[in-house]
Amino acid sequence: EVQLVQSGAEVKKPGESLKISCKGSGYSFTSYWIGWVRQMPGKGLEWMGIIYPGDSDTRYSPSFQGQVTISADKSISTAYLQWSSLKASDTAMYYCARLVSSSWSPMYYFDYWGQGTLVTVSS
Amino acid sequence: SSELTQDPAVSVALGQTVRITCQGDSLRSYYASWYQQKPGQAPVLVIYGKNNRPSGIPDRFSGSSSGNTASLTITGAQAEDEADYYCNSRDSSGNHLGVFGGGTKLTVL
């Protein structure tokens, strides 16, 4: 059974750093992209970026480039999303999801999702 | 980059058919995928590819596409289908970057 299990909720102060995780199981972790999706309170889904754990190829949405860092440790089947200096506007639910996408197919979808990690940034 | 446009809200009478649409230039080249999200829950994939349903998704959900518009159709809407629905596709850059539509709130009357 494919599962993505995310780390627990976090409460941080502005300016602090944070790294949240997403552990995959039940499939070949290095053979699929993992994406991160932001959902601010009461708002829609936003595509942040993706990583291919097999070679650590990472792509970012222009909106999130330079604001966050996506990484992965394939030895423990875990992807990460990190901030070096949090802002109040980073308060949101963050989801990881497995992405099915290839260069030679028009298919593109997130088939399995983590349960979400709520990040609250407040002074 | 690309954008995907959805109507913010749609309503349907119980048991009737409803179509939720998603417009964007990237849909001329790539399939849309559709996600259902209920309050307090993670999104769930309901349609991908030309018209594919993951295991466990009822067959009242179907997908179609024409030109720059993708559609999610629910035939015989049920009360439990009331949720937010999002489309997603690869953007036109061809670099595996993606984009979500703004979401459609479906109300079942």
gemmi code that builds the backbone of each chain (N, CA, C; Angstrom):
import gemmi

chains = {
    "A": [
        ("GLU", (0.849, -1.200, 0.000), (0.000, 0.000, 0.000), (0.882, 1.248, 0.000)),
        ("VAL", (0.649, 2.117, -0.971), (1.404, 3.361, -1.042), (0.948, 4.304, 0.072)),
        ("GLN", (1.895, 4.853, 0.797), (1.583, 5.814, 1.848), (2.601, 6.939, 1.842)),
        ("LEU", (2.114, 8.139, 2.109), (2.967, 9.296, 2.377), (2.575, 9.806, 3.754)),
        ("VAL", (3.521, 9.782, 4.685), (3.237, 10.195, 6.052), (4.067, 11.438, 6.371)),
        ("GLN", (3.369, 12.496, 6.728), (4.027, 13.776, 6.985), (4.277, 13.990, 8.466)),
        ("SER", (5.216, 14.845, 8.755), (5.527, 15.187, 10.141), (4.402, 16.039, 10.738)),
        ("GLY", (4.444, 16.188, 12.053), (3.346, 16.808, 12.771), (3.307, 18.324, 12.681)),
        ("ALA", (2.216, 18.871, 13.214), (1.992, 20.313, 13.184), (3.114, 21.063, 13.898)),
        ("GLU", (3.373, 22.275, 13.411), (4.442, 23.102, 13.952), (3.899, 24.494, 14.282)),
        ("VAL", (4.376, 25.051, 15.380), (4.097, 26.441, 15.738), (5.444, 27.136, 15.891)),
        ("LYS", (5.656, 28.160, 15.093), (6.952, 28.838, 15.072), (6.757, 30.345, 15.161)),
        ("LYS", (7.850, 31.027, 15.454), (7.850, 32.491, 15.473), (8.457, 33.012, 14.185)),
        ("PRO", (8.061, 34.225, 13.786), (8.673, 34.823, 12.582), (10.184, 34.859, 12.722)),
        ("GLY", (10.869, 34.545, 11.604), (12.321, 34.548, 11.592), (12.947, 33.200, 11.905)),
        ("GLU", (12.179, 32.306, 12.481), (12.720, 30.978, 12.793), (12.816, 30.117, 11.537)),
        ("SER", (13.618, 29.067, 11.614), (13.738, 28.118, 10.518), (12.875, 26.894, 10.800)),
        ("LEU", (12.589, 26.135, 9.737), (11.734, 24.968, 9.887), (11.993, 24.000, 8.741)),
        ("LYS", (11.922, 22.718, 9.057), (12.030, 21.666, 8.037), (10.949, 20.646, 8.347)),
        ("ILE", (10.031, 20.421, 7.399), (8.998, 19.418, 7.573), (9.279, 18.258, 6.622)),
        ("SER", (8.728, 17.094, 6.957), (9.087, 15.897, 6.201), (7.893, 15.134, 5.667)),
        ("CYS", (8.192, 14.254, 4.734), (7.183, 13.431, 4.057), (7.842, 12.095, 3.748)),
        ("LYS", (7.424, 11.038, 4.458), (8.054, 9.730, 4.279), (7.185, 8.840, 3.418)),
        ("GLY", (7.766, 8.329, 2.350), (7.049, 7.456, 1.447), (7.296, 5.993, 1.754)),
        ("SER", (6.295, 5.172, 1.488), (6.444, 3.727, 1.656), (5.496, 3.012, 0.710)),
        ("GLY", (5.789, 1.738, 0.447), (4.918, 0.925, -0.390), (5.168, 1.055, -1.880)),
        ("TYR", (6.222, 1.767, -2.264), (6.560, 1.906, -3.681), (8.035, 2.282, -3.805)),
        ("SER", (8.545, 2.306, -5.031), (9.927, 2.707, -5.258), (10.048, 4.221, -5.155)),
        ("PHE", (10.554, 4.691, -4.015), (10.597, 6.125, -3.722), (11.406, 6.898, -4.754)),
        ("THR", (12.406, 6.259, -5.337), (13.291, 6.961, -6.263), (12.742, 7.056, -7.685)),
        ("SER", (11.581, 6.476, -7.932), (11.051, 6.401, -9.306), (9.914, 7.365, -9.593)),
        ("TYR", (9.526, 8.162, -8.624), (8.426, 9.110, -8.800), (8.823, 10.479, -8.246)),
        ("TRP", (8.332, 11.523, -8.902), (8.463, 12.860, -8.333), (7.611, 12.952, -7.065)),
        ("ILE", (8.075, 13.772, -6.131), (7.285, 14.156, -4.963), (7.075, 15.665, -5.049)),
        ("GLY", (5.837, 16.081, -4.886), (5.522, 17.503, -4.943), (5.066, 18.037, -3.606)),
        ("TRP", (5.178, 19.349, -3.447), (4.672, 20.037, -2.253), (3.617, 21.047, -2.696)),
        ("VAL", (2.542, 21.094, -1.930), (1.386, 21.920, -2.252), (1.003, 22.728, -1.010)),
        ("ARG", (0.825, 24.012, -1.179), (0.432, 24.882, -0.061), (-1.063, 25.176, -0.125)),
        ("GLN", (-1.699, 25.222, 1.034), (-3.078, 25.672, 1.141), (-3.178, 26.629, 2.318)),
        ("MET", (-3.282, 27.897, 2.016), (-3.445, 28.902, 3.057), (-4.858, 28.834, 3.618)),
        ("PRO", (-5.073, 29.315, 4.816), (-6.398, 29.181, 5.460), (-7.529, 29.691, 4.573)),
        ("GLY", (-8.490, 28.841, 4.295), (-9.657, 29.219, 3.511), (-9.400, 29.420, 2.029)),
        ("LYS", (-8.215, 29.050, 1.559), (-7.850, 29.293, 0.163), (-7.639, 27.995, -0.611)),
        ("GLY", (-7.267, 28.137, -1.880), (-7.098, 26.996, -2.753), (-5.711, 26.369, -2.688)),
        ("LEU", (-5.525, 25.369, -3.521), (-4.253, 24.649, -3.585), (-3.256, 25.410, -4.460)),
        ("GLU", (-2.009, 25.455, -4.013), (-0.946, 26.124, -4.772), (0.214, 25.151, -4.990)),
        ("TRP", (0.626, 25.014, -6.209), (1.728, 24.133, -6.592), (3.048, 24.817, -6.250)),
        ("MET", (3.835, 24.214, -5.377), (5.065, 24.857, -4.912), (6.306, 24.382, -5.660)),
        ("GLY", (6.473, 23.088, -5.751), (7.675, 22.542, -6.353), (7.705, 21.037, -6.236)),
        ("ILE", (8.657, 20.438, -6.929), (8.772, 18.991, -6.966), (10.224, 18.565, -6.897)),
        ("ILE", (10.438, 17.321, -6.479), (11.773, 16.750, -6.467), (11.700, 15.315, -6.951)),
        ("TYR", (12.704, 14.895, -7.713), (12.822, 13.514, -8.144), (13.891, 12.877, -7.285)),
        ("PRO", (13.501, 12.062, -6.290), (14.478, 11.552, -5.329), (15.582, 10.701, -5.954)),
        ("GLY", (15.331, 10.151, -7.134), (16.338, 9.313, -7.771), (17.629, 10.053, -8.061)),
        ("ASP", (17.494, 11.341, -8.457), (18.689, 12.132, -8.768), (18.653, 13.524, -8.139)),
        ("SER", (17.653, 13.773, -7.277), (17.476, 15.054, -6.583), (17.204, 16.225, -7.518)),
        ("ASP", (16.791, 15.948, -8.753), (16.361, 17.017, -9.651), (15.192, 17.742, -9.000)),
        ("THR", (15.283, 19.060, -8.884), (14.282, 19.852, -8.171), (13.804, 20.990, -9.059)),
        ("ARG", (12.514, 21.213, -9.056), (11.897, 22.304, -9.832), (10.995, 23.107, -8.905)),
        ("TYR", (10.974, 24.412, -9.080), (10.153, 25.280, -8.240), (9.211, 26.123, -9.084)),
        ("SER", (8.042, 26.371, -8.550), (7.175, 27.392, -9.122), (7.879, 28.735, -8.961)),
        ("PRO", (7.772, 29.621, -9.950), (8.378, 30.946, -9.795), (7.926, 31.663, -8.523)),
        ("SER", (6.703, 31.380, -8.083), (6.161, 32.038, -6.884), (6.882, 31.613, -5.611)),
        ("PHE", (7.505, 30.445, -5.645), (8.134, 29.900, -4.442), (9.662, 29.785, -4.561)),
        ("GLN", (10.187, 30.007, -5.745), (11.642, 29.970, -5.939), (12.322, 30.960, -4.994)),
        ("GLY", (13.311, 30.475, -4.231), (14.024, 31.341, -3.306), (13.349, 31.511, -1.958)),
        ("GLN", (12.097, 31.060, -1.846), (11.368, 31.206, -0.584), (11.447, 29.936, 0.271)),
        ("VAL", (11.562, 28.809, -0.385), (11.641, 27.514, 0.295), (12.700, 26.654, -0.395)),
        ("THR", (13.088, 25.585, 0.287), (14.018, 24.619, -0.282), (13.425, 23.227, -0.161)),
        ("ILE", (13.405, 22.518, -1.274), (12.922, 21.141, -1.305), (14.122, 20.220, -1.434)),
        ("SER", (14.127, 19.160, -0.649), (15.225, 18.197, -0.684), (14.678, 16.808, -0.421)),
        ("ALA", (15.546, 15.813, -0.550), (15.121, 14.438, -0.287), (16.315, 13.610, 0.154)),
        ("ASP", (16.044, 12.616, 0.985), (17.049, 11.636, 1.397), (16.512, 10.282, 0.972)),
        ("LYS", (17.021, 9.784, -0.159), (16.470, 8.544, -0.697), (16.801, 7.339, 0.174)),
        ("SER", (17.820, 7.442, 1.002), (18.181, 6.310, 1.858), (17.103, 6.023, 2.902)),
        ("ILE", (16.298, 7.029, 3.210), (15.216, 6.842, 4.187), (13.866, 7.207, 3.571)),
        ("SER", (13.817, 7.304, 2.238), (12.556, 7.530, 1.509), (11.785, 8.732, 2.044)),
        ("THR", (12.475, 9.813, 2.247), (11.860, 10.996, 2.853), (12.188, 12.249, 2.056)),
        ("ALA", (11.149, 13.040, 1.818), (11.302, 14.346, 1.185), (11.085, 15.438, 2.232)),
        ("TYR", (11.665, 16.593, 1.975), (11.610, 17.687, 2.940), (11.228, 18.992, 2.263)),
        ("LEU", (10.633, 19.851, 3.079), (10.348, 21.231, 2.684), (10.861, 22.101, 3.823)),
        ("GLN", (11.724, 23.072, 3.502), (12.292, 23.870, 4.573), (12.290, 25.362, 4.274)),
        ("TRP", (12.264, 26.107, 5.379), (12.333, 27.555, 5.354), (13.515, 28.006, 6.221)),
        ("SER", (14.215, 29.022, 5.792), (15.320, 29.543, 6.601), (14.859, 30.665, 7.530)),
        ("SER", (13.812, 31.364, 7.139), (13.311, 32.463, 7.952), (11.807, 32.598, 7.708)),
        ("LEU", (11.025, 32.054, 8.597), (9.573, 32.032, 8.414), (8.945, 33.406, 8.554)),
        ("LYS", (7.846, 33.591, 7.837), (7.038, 34.799, 7.936), (5.626, 34.399, 8.341)),
        ("ALA", (4.886, 35.343, 8.866), (3.500, 35.061, 9.240), (2.704, 34.559, 8.037)),
        ("SER", (3.047, 35.037, 6.853), (2.327, 34.643, 5.636), (2.633, 33.197, 5.205)),
        ("ASP", (3.568, 32.538, 5.887), (3.824, 31.122, 5.614), (2.849, 30.208, 6.365)),
        ("THR", (2.003, 30.801, 7.185), (0.991, 30.016, 7.902), (0.063, 29.346, 6.899)),
        ("ALA", (0.021, 28.039, 6.934), (-0.738, 27.276, 5.940), (-0.670, 25.796, 6.263)),
        ("MET", (-1.493, 25.038, 5.551), (-1.355, 23.582, 5.521), (-0.479, 23.241, 4.316)),
        ("TYR", (0.465, 22.345, 4.531), (1.360, 21.909, 3.461), (1.179, 20.415, 3.228)),
        ("TYR", (0.935, 20.070, 1.969), (0.754, 18.671, 1.589), (1.918, 18.226, 0.706)),
        ("CYS", (2.339, 16.996, 0.902), (3.192, 16.364, -0.094), (2.323, 15.381, -0.870)),
        ("ALA", (2.733, 15.098, -2.097), (1.958, 14.188, -2.932), (2.883, 13.565, -3.973)),
        ("ARG", (2.555, 12.340, -4.364), (3.339, 11.660, -5.391), (2.836, 12.084, -6.764)),
        ("LEU", (3.757, 12.510, -7.614), (3.401, 13.009, -8.936), (3.743, 11.983, -10.011)),
        ("VAL", (2.782, 11.736, -10.875), (3.022, 10.895, -12.046), (3.158, 11.827, -13.245)),
        ("SER", (4.354, 11.886, -13.797), (4.637, 12.772, -14.923), (5.835, 12.229, -15.673)),
        ("SER", (5.763, 12.231, -16.992), (6.930, 11.823, -17.782), (7.078, 12.772, -18.961)),
        ("SER", (8.259, 12.797, -19.512), (8.553, 13.732, -20.601), (7.844, 13.359, -21.895)),
        ("TRP", (7.408, 12.094, -22.030), (6.836, 11.653, -23.298), (5.364, 11.344, -23.220)),
        ("SER", (4.692, 11.793, -22.148), (3.267, 11.515, -21.986), (2.542, 12.774, -21.537)),
        ("PRO", (1.295, 12.961, -21.996), (0.516, 14.114, -21.524), (-0.121, 13.901, -20.147)),
        ("MET", (0.155, 12.723, -19.546), (-0.383, 12.456, -18.224), (0.337, 13.297, -17.173)),
        ("TYR", (-0.428, 13.790, -16.191), (0.171, 14.585, -15.121), (-0.817, 14.592, -13.972)),
        ("TYR", (-0.489, 13.901, -12.874), (-1.423, 13.864, -11.747), (-0.728, 13.447, -10.463)),
        ("PHE", (-1.312, 13.892, -9.372), (-0.858, 13.517, -8.035), (-1.772, 12.394, -7.543)),
        ("ASP", (-1.233, 11.187, -7.452), (-2.118, 10.064, -7.137), (-2.205, 9.730, -5.649)),
        ("TYR", (-1.194, 10.005, -4.877), (-1.243, 9.762, -3.434), (-0.796, 11.023, -2.701)),
        ("TRP", (-1.512, 11.316, -1.615), (-1.257, 12.530, -0.852), (-0.949, 12.194, 0.603)),
        ("GLY", (-0.092, 13.007, 1.207), (0.094, 12.926, 2.637), (-1.093, 13.549, 3.355)),
        ("GLN", (-1.081, 13.422, 4.675), (-2.210, 13.912, 5.474), (-2.139, 15.420, 5.719)),
        ("GLY", (-1.012, 16.028, 5.377), (-0.842, 17.465, 5.569), (-0.100, 17.795, 6.852)),
        ("THR", (0.658, 18.871, 6.807), (1.338, 19.416, 7.985), (0.907, 20.866, 8.139)),
        ("LEU", (0.301, 21.184, 9.263), (-0.121, 22.561, 9.534), (1.039, 23.330, 10.145)),
        ("VAL", (1.414, 24.407, 9.480), (2.470, 25.286, 9.975), (1.837, 26.613, 10.377)),
        ("THR", (2.028, 26.982, 11.622), (1.519, 28.247, 12.144), (2.699, 29.114, 12.545)),
        ("VAL", (2.743, 30.317, 11.983), (3.826, 31.248, 12.295), (3.208, 32.480, 12.953)),
        ("SER", (3.548, 32.669, 14.211), (2.944, 33.772, 14.966), (3.882, 34.211, 16.079)),
        ("SER", (3.908, 35.509, 16.290), (4.739, 36.055, 17.368), (4.014, 35.960, 18.704)),
    ],
    "B": [
        ("SER", (4.807, 30.585, -17.528), (3.906, 29.833, -16.655), (2.512, 29.791, -17.254)),
        ("SER", (1.632, 29.021, -16.626), (0.276, 28.885, -17.128), (-0.710, 29.154, -16.019)),
        ("GLU", (-1.941, 29.373, -16.400), (-3.028, 29.518, -15.440), (-4.150, 28.586, -15.826)),
        ("LEU", (-4.870, 28.114, -14.806), (-6.063, 27.322, -15.008), (-7.212, 28.045, -14.321)),
        ("THR", (-8.303, 28.262, -15.056), (-9.428, 29.049, -14.556), (-10.639, 28.156, -14.308)),
        ("GLN", (-11.181, 28.261, -13.098), (-12.401, 27.537, -12.731), (-13.441, 28.512, -12.222)),
        ("ASP", (-14.700, 28.159, -12.382), (-15.776, 28.922, -11.751), (-15.675, 28.734, -10.231)),
        ("PRO", (-15.841, 29.802, -9.457), (-15.678, 29.673, -8.005), (-16.707, 28.771, -7.336)),
        ("ALA", (-17.946, 28.765, -7.874), (-18.993, 28.003, -7.215), (-20.001, 27.490, -8.225)),
        ("VAL", (-20.472, 26.295, -7.965), (-21.495, 25.652, -8.796), (-22.433, 24.911, -7.855)),
        ("SER", (-23.721, 24.865, -8.223), (-24.672, 24.097, -7.421), (-25.428, 23.116, -8.313)),
        ("VAL", (-25.920, 22.060, -7.696), (-26.654, 21.020, -8.424), (-27.709, 20.431, -7.506)),
        ("ALA", (-28.842, 20.106, -8.058), (-29.876, 19.435, -7.282), (-29.491, 17.979, -7.078)),
        ("LEU", (-29.865, 17.439, -5.956), (-29.576, 16.051, -5.649), (-30.058, 15.138, -6.778)),
        ("GLY", (-29.162, 14.277, -7.267), (-29.504, 13.330, -8.311), (-29.347, 13.852, -9.730)),
        ("GLN", (-29.101, 15.129, -9.866), (-28.921, 15.709, -11.206), (-27.457, 15.679, -11.631)),
        ("THR", (-27.218, 16.119, -12.854), (-25.874, 16.106, -13.428), (-25.261, 17.496, -13.395)),
        ("VAL", (-23.993, 17.555, -13.067), (-23.286, 18.834, -13.001), (-21.941, 18.709, -13.713)),
        ("ARG", (-21.562, 19.776, -14.393), (-20.262, 19.827, -15.063), (-19.450, 20.966, -14.465)),
        ("ILE", (-18.225, 20.661, -14.097), (-17.276, 21.649, -13.570), (-16.168, 21.796, -14.597)),
        ("THR", (-15.884, 23.030, -14.997), (-14.929, 23.237, -16.071), (-13.639, 23.904, -15.595)),
        ("CYS", (-12.615, 23.735, -16.429), (-11.266, 24.231, -16.155), (-10.677, 24.664, -17.490)),
        ("GLN", (-10.290, 25.931, -17.586), (-9.757, 26.451, -18.834), (-8.297, 26.861, -18.690)),
        ("GLY", (-7.515, 26.553, -19.729), (-6.119, 26.972, -19.711), (-5.408, 26.520, -20.971)),
        ("ASP", (-4.429, 27.309, -21.390), (-3.719, 26.988, -22.637), (-2.983, 25.648, -22.552)),
        ("SER", (-2.471, 25.311, -21.371), (-1.712, 24.066, -21.244), (-2.577, 22.837, -21.486)),
        ("LEU", (-3.891, 22.999, -21.385), (-4.791, 21.856, -21.571), (-4.883, 21.424, -23.030)),
        ("ARG", (-4.353, 22.231, -23.924), (-4.285, 21.827, -25.338), (-3.214, 20.750, -25.529)),
        ("SER", (-2.254, 20.671, -24.572), (-1.134, 19.733, -24.706), (-1.135, 18.641, -23.649)),
        ("TYR", (-1.688, 18.941, -22.480), (-1.626, 18.012, -21.351), (-3.018, 17.759, -20.771)),
        ("TYR", (-3.194, 16.548, -20.261), (-4.460, 16.227, -19.613), (-4.578, 16.956, -18.270)),
        ("ALA", (-5.808, 17.294, -17.925), (-6.080, 17.776, -16.572), (-6.291, 16.586, -15.650)),
        ("SER", (-5.986, 16.794, -14.391), (-6.399, 15.861, -13.353), (-7.312, 16.625, -12.398)),
        ("TRP", (-8.189, 15.889, -11.723), (-9.195, 16.511, -10.868), (-9.116, 15.935, -9.452)),
        ("TYR", (-9.300, 16.813, -8.483), (-9.192, 16.450, -7.075), (-10.421, 16.939, -6.317)),
        ("GLN", (-10.889, 16.090, -5.416), (-11.983, 16.447, -4.518), (-11.392, 16.705, -3.137)),
        ("GLN", (-11.793, 17.816, -2.532), (-11.338, 18.094, -1.173), (-12.529, 18.466, -0.293)),
        ("LYS", (-12.707, 17.693, 0.755), (-13.741, 17.986, 1.746), (-13.106, 18.697, 2.929)),
        ("PRO", (-13.892, 19.454, 3.694), (-13.336, 20.246, 4.800), (-12.494, 19.407, 5.764)),
        ("GLY", (-11.302, 19.897, 6.033), (-10.422, 19.235, 6.981), (-9.724, 17.994, 6.465)),
        ("GLN", (-9.857, 17.738, 5.168), (-9.242, 16.534, 4.604), (-8.249, 16.884, 3.495)),
        ("ALA", (-7.336, 15.959, 3.234), (-6.418, 16.124, 2.116), (-7.166, 15.924, 0.802)),
        ("PRO", (-6.677, 16.514, -0.273), (-7.312, 16.282, -1.585), (-7.243, 14.809, -1.981)),
        ("VAL", (-8.209, 14.410, -2.790), (-8.277, 13.041, -3.308), (-8.397, 13.115, -4.824)),
        ("LEU", (-7.568, 12.347, -5.522), (-7.630, 12.284, -6.979), (-8.912, 11.581, -7.402)),
        ("VAL", (-9.689, 12.193, -8.306), (-10.921, 11.557, -8.778), (-10.886, 11.244, -10.268)),
        ("ILE", (-10.146, 12.024, -11.057), (-10.043, 11.778, -12.502), (-8.636, 12.153, -12.948)),
        ("TYR", (-8.046, 11.307, -13.819), (-6.751, 11.614, -14.410), (-6.715, 11.090, -15.838)),
        ("GLY", (-5.797, 11.679, -16.628), (-5.677, 11.242, -18.001), (-6.892, 11.602, -18.825)),
        ("LYS", (-7.109, 10.812, -19.875), (-8.224, 11.105, -20.780), (-9.559, 11.022, -20.032)),
        ("ASN", (-9.755, 9.970, -19.269), (-10.951, 9.790, -18.445), (-10.765, 8.539, -17.591)),
        ("ASN", (-9.858, 8.625, -16.635), (-9.532, 7.489, -15.779), (-9.888, 7.785, -14.332)),
        ("ARG", (-10.492, 6.794, -13.676), (-10.833, 6.914, -12.264), (-9.953, 5.991, -11.435)),
        ("PRO", (-9.354, 6.532, -10.367), (-8.614, 5.636, -9.455), (-9.580, 4.642, -8.821)),
        ("SER", (-9.017, 3.575, -8.324), (-9.813, 2.580, -7.629), (-10.572, 3.224, -6.467)),
        ("GLY", (-11.850, 2.906, -6.353), (-12.658, 3.423, -5.253), (-13.451, 4.668, -5.582)),
        ("ILE", (-13.171, 5.286, -6.722), (-13.927, 6.478, -7.123), (-15.174, 6.018, -7.892)),
        ("PRO", (-16.352, 6.479, -7.487), (-17.591, 6.028, -8.141), (-17.635, 6.384, -9.622)),
        ("ASP", (-18.328, 5.554, -10.395), (-18.363, 5.795, -11.848), (-19.275, 6.946, -12.244)),
        ("ARG", (-19.903, 7.603, -11.285), (-20.660, 8.819, -11.629), (-19.722, 9.995, -11.929)),
        ("PHE", (-18.423, 9.832, -11.618), (-17.429, 10.843, -11.940), (-16.800, 10.506, -13.299)),
        ("SER", (-16.759, 11.497, -14.188), (-16.126, 11.293, -15.478), (-15.443, 12.578, -15.928)),
        ("GLY", (-14.499, 12.426, -16.843), (-13.756, 13.576, -17.338), (-13.784, 13.643, -18.850)),
        ("SER", (-13.619, 14.850, -19.377), (-13.555, 15.047, -20.815), (-12.753, 16.310, -21.085)),
        ("SER", (-12.420, 16.493, -22.363), (-11.602, 17.651, -22.718), (-11.873, 18.051, -24.157)),
        ("SER", (-11.841, 19.364, -24.414), (-11.986, 19.878, -25.769), (-11.231, 21.191, -25.854)),
        ("GLY", (-10.248, 21.219, -26.759), (-9.460, 22.436, -26.904), (-8.756, 22.803, -25.620)),
        ("ASN", (-9.027, 24.002, -25.130), (-8.355, 24.472, -23.916), (-9.208, 24.294, -22.673)),
        ("THR", (-10.249, 23.469, -22.761), (-11.166, 23.286, -21.629), (-11.294, 21.814, -21.243)),
        ("ALA", (-11.066, 21.543, -19.959), (-11.303, 20.221, -19.397), (-12.537, 20.295, -18.501)),
        ("SER", (-13.261, 19.188, -18.451), (-14.494, 19.155, -17.662), (-14.537, 17.926, -16.772)),
        ("LEU", (-15.083, 18.133, -15.595), (-15.393, 17.037, -14.673), (-16.916, 16.983, -14.585)),
        ("THR", (-17.480, 15.832, -14.876), (-18.930, 15.669, -14.831), (-19.298, 14.675, -13.730)),
        ("ILE", (-20.290, 15.062, -12.939), (-20.846, 14.160, -11.937), (-22.280, 13.870, -12.361)),
        ("THR", (-22.530, 12.606, -12.695), (-23.841, 12.210, -13.190), (-24.632, 11.575, -12.045)),
        ("GLY", (-25.682, 12.267, -11.618), (-26.431, 11.796, -10.459), (-25.717, 12.180, -9.171)),
        ("ALA", (-25.573, 13.491, -8.954), (-24.806, 13.970, -7.805), (-25.432, 13.521, -6.482)),
        ("GLN", (-24.586, 13.143, -5.559), (-25.010, 12.720, -4.230), (-24.617, 13.761, -3.190)),
        ("ALA", (-25.246, 13.697, -2.041), (-24.949, 14.668, -0.989), (-23.466, 14.639, -0.617)),
        ("GLU", (-22.871, 13.456, -0.648), (-21.459, 13.322, -0.261), (-20.493, 13.894, -1.299)),
        ("ASP", (-21.022, 14.327, -2.450), (-20.160, 14.927, -3.465), (-19.937, 16.414, -3.205)),
        ("GLU", (-20.657, 16.968, -2.238), (-20.462, 18.377, -1.901), (-19.047, 18.548, -1.370)),
        ("ALA", (-18.275, 19.378, -2.056), (-16.847, 19.524, -1.759), (-16.261, 20.605, -2.654)),
        ("ASP", (-14.982, 20.885, -2.452), (-14.225, 21.718, -3.378), (-13.546, 20.812, -4.397)),
        ("TYR", (-13.550, 21.255, -5.645), (-12.923, 20.498, -6.712), (-11.860, 21.354, -7.401)),
        ("TYR", (-10.673, 20.767, -7.584), (-9.561, 21.462, -8.194), (-9.072, 20.710, -9.429)),
        ("CYS", (-8.771, 21.463, -10.476), (-8.088, 20.870, -11.618), (-6.595, 21.174, -11.495)),
        ("ASN", (-5.814, 20.369, -12.181), (-4.361, 20.488, -12.136), (-3.818, 20.008, -13.470)),
        ("SER", (-2.772, 20.651, -13.937), (-2.126, 20.179, -15.159), (-0.676, 20.632, -15.167)),
        ("ARG", (0.059, 20.062, -16.052), (1.422, 20.501, -16.282), (1.364, 21.836, -17.000)),
        ("ASP", (2.315, 22.711, -16.715), (2.264, 23.985, -17.402), (2.980, 23.903, -18.744)),
        ("SER", (2.895, 24.963, -19.523), (3.359, 24.932, -20.906), (4.879, 24.902, -21.040)),
        ("SER", (5.585, 25.099, -19.927), (7.052, 25.170, -20.008), (7.684, 23.829, -20.348)),
        ("GLY", (6.973, 22.740, -20.090), (7.518, 21.422, -20.387), (8.552, 20.945, -19.411)),
        ("ASN", (8.665, 21.587, -18.243), (9.685, 21.213, -17.263), (9.108, 20.483, -16.061)),
        ("HIS", (8.011, 19.827, -16.226), (7.302, 19.126, -15.149), (6.704, 20.093, -14.138)),
        ("LEU", (6.810, 21.406, -14.381), (6.139, 22.337, -13.488), (4.639, 22.203, -13.681)),
        ("GLY", (3.889, 22.471, -12.633), (2.454, 22.317, -12.717), (1.720, 23.507, -12.167)),
        ("VAL", (0.413, 23.451, -12.266), (-0.434, 24.532, -11.784), (-1.784, 23.950, -11.395)),
        ("PHE", (-2.404, 24.561, -10.376), (-3.765, 24.219, -9.979), (-4.719, 25.319, -10.399)),
        ("GLY", (-5.943, 24.929, -10.698), (-7.000, 25.905, -10.837), (-7.381, 26.457, -9.479)),
        ("GLY", (-8.170, 27.539, -9.492), (-8.536, 28.187, -8.244), (-9.539, 27.416, -7.394)),
        ("GLY", (-10.143, 26.388, -7.972), (-11.099, 25.578, -7.225), (-12.531, 25.977, -7.463)),
        ("THR", (-13.417, 24.991, -7.405), (-14.856, 25.195, -7.537), (-15.548, 24.575, -6.336)),
        ("LYS", (-16.339, 25.388, -5.645), (-17.105, 24.887, -4.509), (-18.415, 24.328, -5.047)),
        ("LEU", (-18.609, 23.025, -4.901), (-19.839, 22.385, -5.356), (-20.813, 22.234, -4.197)),
        ("THR", (-22.002, 22.782, -4.390), (-23.079, 22.624, -3.416), (-24.147, 21.715, -3.994)),
        ("VAL", (-24.537, 20.698, -3.237), (-25.597, 19.779, -3.640), (-26.862, 20.157, -2.886)),
        ("LEU", (-27.856, 20.606, -3.631), (-29.095, 21.131, -3.015), (-30.105, 20.024, -2.730)),
    ],
}
model = gemmi.Model(1)
for chain_id, residues in chains.items():
    chain = gemmi.Chain(chain_id)
    for i, (resn, *xyz) in enumerate(residues, 1):
        res = gemmi.Residue()
        res.name, res.seqid = resn, gemmi.SeqId(i, " ")
        for name, pos in zip(("N", "CA", "C"), xyz):
            atom = gemmi.Atom()
            atom.name, atom.element = name, gemmi.Element(name[0])
            atom.pos, atom.b_iso = gemmi.Position(*pos), 0.0
            res.add_atom(atom)
        chain.add_residue(res)
    model.add_chain(chain)
structure = gemmi.Structure()
structure.add_model(model)
structure.setup_entities()
